[in-house]
Amino acid sequence: MLVVAAPHLTNPPISWRFFRTAGSIVLDGNVLTAYANHPDLQFGPLTFLVSAPFAALPHPIGSTFGMVFMSALGVASLCMLRSALPITTVRAVGCWWLGAGIASLAWAELAIRYGHLDDAIALTLIAAAVLAHRLGHPVVVALLLALSVDAKPWAVPLVAVVFLSPRRTWLPSLALWGAVVGACWAPFLVDTLHSMNAAAYVIPVDQASSLTLLPFTGSTTPWWCRSAQIGIGLALALSAVRYRSIGTALLATFGARLLLDPSVKAYYDIELLLAALACDLTLHRSRLPWITLLAAVTVYAPTYLLTPMPVLHAWIRTIGILLLFGVTLVILVHQAKEIATSSDKNSRSAAWSRP
């Protein structure tokens, strides 16, 4: 991560100005009007609060500490995922190190080159939620997923992970998730309805975005884009949960976001790479992280290699994400059939063994 980040260490992160502004708003005591006055700040209230200590420091020092903090969150996220995922064989260890190495490249983009504190916080909370699920703490899972939404709204579809816990925990977990999300966001709407301006904020559609392949007119974010990201992501995540797969739920959420996002940035891809790595270790379980490699080759690498050819980039990126969906679906269906066949054989054996 440090080697990849080295060329960017002498410059402040590209997007750090947004978080410096957010932190200054908190320090000035004008938080509740933040979205009304600054609709371009497209992240949650929790990110505002975390930004404040960095904004209190002089500019170069604040951004430097911010980069160190976000890099540390990357290491923490990878460590938590390593503890949460089934890495018990030499083959799995090799798969983990290669996949984590690829993911760390994209995290360096997030932490050092772009400096997107909101995504770093949300992904760290999601990694913690995956670990809490592995340890069997469904209420903690709901709390961490709610806090991830408070950091970045694209995390909403991951509420589906709650349904991986025992049925008796669903209602209290959903109630807690809704209460934490509501308590964080509601004050902004109560104070001023102009806070909804942030939801209507639009940006130009990148020529490499998958949106350019859809039949819609306009050069800025279509009105249905954000709700479609959340709605489709939630539907896909719920479908993945039916197969008891947390890795595929992550992949569905992040893939839907990237597929329908008007912008194409290298730091976006860290989400997809982490989800692909989780799928490699929970579904495929090969010596090589094939799903992570597929994500790296078709989604992450073209961000650099195909910059002069945005239309080709859009096609390869779109096909790559759809291929990831298709590969994981085939693996899930195959595993479901194997489990059903095994259960059927066991039931027949039990029937024959009865006196």
N, C-alpha and C positions, 0 to 999 in steps of 0.2 A: 504494500500500500504506500509506504514511504517512498520507494523508488519511483513508482508511477507519479506520485504527487510532487516530486522534487522540482520539475520544471515550472510548477505553478506557485511555489512557495514564496517567491519574491513579489507576487502581485496579490492584492486583496481579492477574495472570492467575487465572482461576477455578480451574484445576486445578494450579496451581504447587505446592500443598502436597504433592502426591504425589511430585514430583521433589525437593523439599526433604527429605522423609523419606528417599527413596532415597539422596540424597547423604550424609545424616547417617549412614545405615547403613554406607556405604562408609568414611566417616571414623572410625567407631567400630570398624571391623574385624569386623563381624558379617555379612558379605555372604552367606556360604553358608547362613545360616538365614533369609535375607530373605523368601523365598517362603513358608516355613513359618509365619513370624510375621506376615507382611503379604501375604496373598493378594490384597488389593485393588490391589497394585502390578502392573498388567497390562502389563508391558513387559519387555524383555530385559535381560540383564546389561550389555550395552554402554551402555545408557541410564543404568544405575546409575553407571557409571564417569564418564560425561560430566556427570552431575548433581553429582558431588562438589565440583568447584571452585566452583560457584554456592552450594552449601550451606555452604561454608566462609566465605562473606561474610555480613555482617548482612542480615537479611531483606529490607528494601526495596532494598538495593543488589544483592543476589543476584538478585532477580526482575527488576530493571531490566536487568542485564547479560544475564540469560536471554532477555528479550524482544529485545534488540539482537542477540544471537547467533542466535536463531531467525529473525529477520527477514533477517539476513545469509545464513543458509542458504537462505531462499526466493529471494533474488536470485541466489545461486550456482546453485541448482537450475534456475532459468529460463535463466541464461546457458549452463549445460551442455546443456540441452535445445535451445537455439537453435543451438549448435554441432553437436549430434548429428543434428538433423532437416534434411531437404533444403529449405533456404530459399535458393533461387537466383534467383527471379524477383521482380518488383515485386509481383505478385499474392500470392506466398507471404509476402513481407515484411508486406504489409497484413494478411493472415490471421494471421500470427504476433503482431503488435502488439495486435490486437483480442482474440485468444484469451488471450494472456499477461496483458493488462489485466484480463480477467474472472477468470483464475486468481489474480491477485495479491489480489483482494478476499477470496477464501476463505483465502489464505495469511495475511492479516492477522488473520483469525479464529483461525487456528491459533497464530500466534506471539504475538499481543498480547492478544486477548480470553480465550482458553482457556489458552495457554501449554503446549501438549502437545509437550514436547521429544522424546519417543519417535517420534512421527509425523514431526516435522521431520527428525530424523536419518535415519530409514528412507527417506523420500522423497528426501532429498539423495543418499544412497548409491545409490538406484535410478536417479536421473538420471545419476549418474556412471557407472553400469553401462551405461546406454543410450549414453552417449558412448564408453565403452570398446568397446562392440560396433561402433559406427560406425568407430572407429579400427582395428578388427581385432585386439583383444587378448582372446581368449576366456578365458584363465586369470584375467585381471584382472576380467572380467565375473563369473566364478564367485565370486571373492573378495569383490567388492563386494555381490553378492546375498546371500552368506552373512552378511556383516556387517549387512545390512539386517534379516535374520531375528534376529540377535543384538540388534538394537535394538527390533524389534517383530515378533512371530510371524506376523502376518497376511501378511507378505511371503513365506512359504514357497512358495506356488504359482508365484512368479516364477522358480523354478528352471527352469521350462520354457524360459526365454529361452536357456539354455545350448544347447538344440538348434537354435538359429538359426546357431550357429557350424559350421564344417566338421566332418564326422563323426569325423575322427581326434582331435578335441579333446574329444569328449563324455566319454569315460571319465576322463581326468585332471581335467577341469573338475568333473564330478560328485563325484569322489573328494575334491577340494579343498573343494568346497562342504560335503560331509558332514563332513569333518574339522574345518573352522572352526566349523560349527554345533555339532557334538558337543563340541569342546573348550570351547566357551563355556557350554553348558547342562549337560553331564554332571556336573560337580563338584557341582552343587546336588542332583542325585538321589543321588549317591554319599554325600554328607554326611548327608542326611536324606530319607527317602521322603515326609515331610510337605510337601516342596516341591511335590508334586503337588496340594496344596490350592489352589494358584493356578489350576490348570486347571479345577477344579470351582467356581470363584468365579462367583456369579450376580448379576445386577443386574435391576431391574424392567424389564419390556418397555414401552417408550414406546408410547402409543396411536397415534402416527404411524408406527410401525415396520411394515414389510411383514409381520413375523411375526404381527401381529394379524389378517391376512387368511387365515392358514393355520388348518386345523382342529386346533389343539392346545389343551389345557387348561393353565391356570396363568398366573400373572402375572409370573413371573421367567424368566430365560434357560432355555430347554429344554436338556436334557442333550446333545442331538445338535447343537446350534447351532454351536459352534466347529469341530468336526470337519467339519461340512457346509460351512462357509465355506471351509475349506482344501481339502477334497476336490472340491467343485464348482468352486472357483476354479482348481484345478490341472487338472481335466479340460477346462475351457473354455480355459485358457491353452495347453494342449497342442494343442487343436484349432486355435487361432489360429496357433500356430507352424507347423502344416502348410501354412498359406497364406503363410508367411514374413513375418508381420506382427507387429512388436514393439509397435506402438501398440495393436493389438487384444488382444495378450496382457496388456498393462497394464490395458486397459479390462475384460477378462474377470475379472481378479483383483480389481480394486477394486470392480467392479459386484457381484460375488458377495458381497464383504464387506458392502457397504451393503445389499444386498437381504436378507441374513439376519442383520443385526445388531439386537440388541434395543433399542439406543439410536439416537436421531436427533439429531445435533449438526451445526451449520453447518460446523465445521472438518473433519468427515469428507469433505466434498464436494470439497476441494482435490485429493484423489487422483483422483477421477472427472474433474474438469476438466482436469488435466494429461494424463491418458490420452486424453481426448477431443481435446485439442489435438494430441497426437501422431498421432491417427488423421486429423485434418483435414489435417495436413501430409504424411502418408505415403500416404493413401488417396484422399481426396476432392480435395484440391488446388484448392480454389475460392478466390475472392477473399475470401469471408466464411467464418469457421470455423463452419459449420453444425452440426457434431456438438457442438462446445463450446457453441454457443448452445442447442442442444436440452438438453444437460445442465444448463445454467444455468437455463433456463426451467422445466424439469420436476422438477429435483432440488434445486438450490441456492436459487432464489428462493422456492419454497413453504415453506422452513424459516421464513421470516419472514412471508410473506403469509397462510399458512394455519394459523398457530399456534392460533387459536380453533376450527379445524375439523379435529381430528386424524384423523378417519376419512377425510375427503376428501383430506387430506394424504397419508395412507398409500396411497390408491388412485393418486393422481397420481404420487407418488414411485415406486411399484412399476411403473406403466405406463411412466414415463419411462425407468427403467433397462432394462426389457425392450425398449423402442423403440430404445435405444442399441445393445443386442445385435443386434436385428433389422436396423437400418440398416447396421451394420458388416458383418454377415454377407452381406447383399445385395451390398454393394460388393465384398467379397472374392470371392464367387462370380462376380460379373460380370467382375472383373479376371482371375480364373482362366480363365474362358471366352475372354476376349480373348487371353490369352497362349497358350492351347491352339490357338485359331484361327490366330494369327500363326505359331506353330511349324509347324502343319500346312501353311500356305501356303508357308512357307520350304522345307519338306521337299519339297513338290511341285515348286517352282521348281528346286530342286537336282536332282531326279530328271529333269526335262525337259532340263536343261542338260547332263546327262552324254552323252558321245558314244555 
